[in-house]
Amino acid sequence: MLRDLQRGVAARRFCTDDLPMTIVAVRGAVLSAVDVHAEPVDREGSDGDFSDILGSDRQRIPERCAAVLLRLLGLDPQEAKEVAYRSLPTIALPPSFPQTRR
């Protein structure tokens, strides 16, 4: 994350006057989005109002979070959305990478 933010700032794509706090803010937003994305929709005792605010597009929380962060870093809304919703590249994992069982 540090490398990517530094590259964005160096290329003048991202705007920040405090890179360390920008990293803290981005990390916090990403961790919060992961938490919300993993939370069951109808968990007993959960804050139903917050689930309503998130809307029906819960499966797109990662992209939605990325788009908001990119806008906060200075990209215009249309470009931020286009970048955030791009397909992720396929990567080959090394044979030594632990496999998960389903």
Phi and psi in degrees as a GROMACS rama.xvg file:
@    title "Ramachandran Plot"
@    xaxis  label "Phi"
@    yaxis  label "Psi"
@TYPE xy
-58.2916  -46.802  LEU-2
-58.775  -46.1569  ARG-3
-66.2814  -41.4471  ASP-4
-66.384  -40.7131  LEU-5
-62.2226  -41.8313  GLN-6
-64.174  -42.6806  ARG-7
-62.9475  -40.0165  GLY-8
-68.1954  -45.3065  VAL-9
-61.2996  -35.3696  ALA-10
-83.5722  0.633689  ALA-11
61.9552  28.761  ARG-12
-90.2181  -31.6993  ARG-13
-110.793  144.613  PHE-14
-114.903  123.103  CYS-15
-158.023  144.459  THR-16
-109.016  5.10184  ASP-17
-148.759  82.735  ASP-18
-59.0249  -43.8108  LEU-19
-58.7702  -41.8044  PRO-20
-73.4429  -28.3566  MET-21
-63.422  -41.647  THR-22
-62.6882  -43.5814  ILE-23
-59.4766  -45.3693  VAL-24
-65.6929  -44.0712  ALA-25
-64.89  -44.9955  VAL-26
-59.5357  -43.2373  ARG-27
-62.2094  -42.8077  GLY-28
-65.4761  -41.7559  ALA-29
-64.9011  -46.0342  VAL-30
-63.0824  -39.0202  LEU-31
-65.3454  -40.7875  SER-32
-64.8366  -39.1883  ALA-33
-62.5945  -43.5637  VAL-34
-61.6496  -46.1933  ASP-35
-66.4277  -40.56  VAL-36
-64.3609  -34.7416  HIS-37
-83.5955  -15.0466  ALA-38
-72.8017  133.591  GLU-39
-60.8142  144.446  PRO-40
-65.3333  -43.7566  VAL-41
-114.857  43.5339  ASP-42
-64.3141  132.033  ARG-43
-64.0751  131.541  GLU-44
83.8645  1.97231  GLY-45
-79.086  166.939  SER-46
-82.0296  92.891  ASP-47
-58.4219  -33.741  GLY-48
-60.9615  -38.682  ASP-49
-67.2551  -39.9161  PHE-50
-60.5892  -38.4254  SER-51
-64.1419  -39.9216  ASP-52
-64.1819  -38.8426  ILE-53
-63.6285  -27.8955  LEU-54
80.7296  -174.203  GLY-55
-81.321  -9.39059  SER-56
-92.5575  45.4665  ASP-57
-64.0538  -30.1946  ARG-58
-68.5582  -15.9834  GLN-59
-101.119  17.4204  ARG-60
-56.8967  -42.8721  ILE-61
-58.3805  -44.8843  PRO-62
-67.9103  -40.8102  GLU-63
-62.3408  -42.7589  ARG-64
-63.4492  -46.4417  CYS-65
-60.4087  -41.7226  ALA-66
-62.9366  -42.9245  ALA-67
-64.2959  -44.88  VAL-68
-63.3329  -41.2096  LEU-69
-63.7168  -37.6589  LEU-70
-65.2886  -42.3203  ARG-71
-63.6826  -28.6072  LEU-72
-83.2674  -4.64391  LEU-73
119.024  -5.56631  GLY-74
-74.1703  149.329  LEU-75
-70.9945  154.274  ASP-76
-54.7563  -41.638  PRO-77
-66.0247  -44.6309  GLN-78
-67.3627  -39.6775  GLU-79
-59.441  -43.9268  ALA-80
-66.4064  -42.3224  LYS-81
-61.5485  -44.0712  GLU-82
-66.6606  -44.7783  VAL-83
-65.8558  -30.4193  ALA-84
-97.5209  7.95431  TYR-85
-64.1846  150.454  ARG-86
-68.2184  141.192  SER-87
-77.7517  146.385  LEU-88
-69.8393  151.733  PRO-89
-80.0405  134.629  THR-90
-123.018  149.907  ILE-91
-97.8645  125.181  ALA-92
-87.3403  144.991  LEU-93
-65.5895  152.333  PRO-94
-57.3046  -24.9731  PRO-95
-80.3375  -7.43238  SER-96
-69.09  130.59  PHE-97
-61.1622  133.114  PRO-98
-91.5184  141.525  GLN-99
-93.8287  149.205  THR-100
-104.879  140.937  ARG-101
